[in-house]
């Protein structure tokens, strides 16, 4: 995936003339989103960061369309969420600021979701609540424009943020109820070709929540099911491995930690998940 999208990215950039080298291209941005996704699954955070920085430096794009808007929103969101950096996610802002974001509410919703999730998971409930309300306004705009697919996507984003707000407020039963609703809605939807996958799967978030509630057996089942829909995700493999370890399922823990180490054999930076996997396998 990384090799093919790197070629696509380069081909798109090669189309630029010398006088337009400072302008981003929507087709390169599309390939960059897939590249960032692929790099992050392999623990190649440094390679991903270079692309994130390149995207954040772009102030103009050759065609202002949904493909470009989605990539502008998803790439920095993906980088924060895939690394579990909730504080960074909570600080996300739309870029480039001069883009006509009002034309692309479904793209803005990606970043607002990531920001709201980051705020809720880092304990800033007021900020998370503001982002949840912004998501509701964006959903209304999509519904008014008859953009029902993306309105549906935003629906489960709202429920996920709402779930983590409830969790932060110690309303655990409500948190699980909302998170399971988000999972059901996401499972019922199809993946759009503009994206390699949601910036974070809802079922993976459910697994995280169950682990935070010290319910590892239930968490393990959710992580396993999440990996069937979204395979070879670093955080999904780690979640399954860690849940199995805490639950005392040594065989499954070893299996998933081994898959994680294999997937990240060419990691270019320190990742706590990878170090944990290597320690576990070394001890056993």
Protein Blocks (a to p, Z undefined) as FASTA:
>chain_A
ZZmmmmmmmmmmmmpcfklmmpccfklmmmmmmmmmmmmmnopaklmmmmmmmmmmpcbd
fbdcfklmmmmmmmmmmmmmmnopaklmmmgccddfkbcfklmmmlmmmmmmmmmmmmmm
nopaklmmmmmmmmmmmmmmmmmnopaklmmmmmmmmmmmmmmmmmmnopaklmmmmmmm
mmmmmmmpccdfkbgbdfbdfklmmmmmmmmnopaklmmmmmmmmmmmmghifklmmmmm
mmmmmnopaklmmmmmmmmmmmmmmccbdcfklmmmmmmmmmZZ
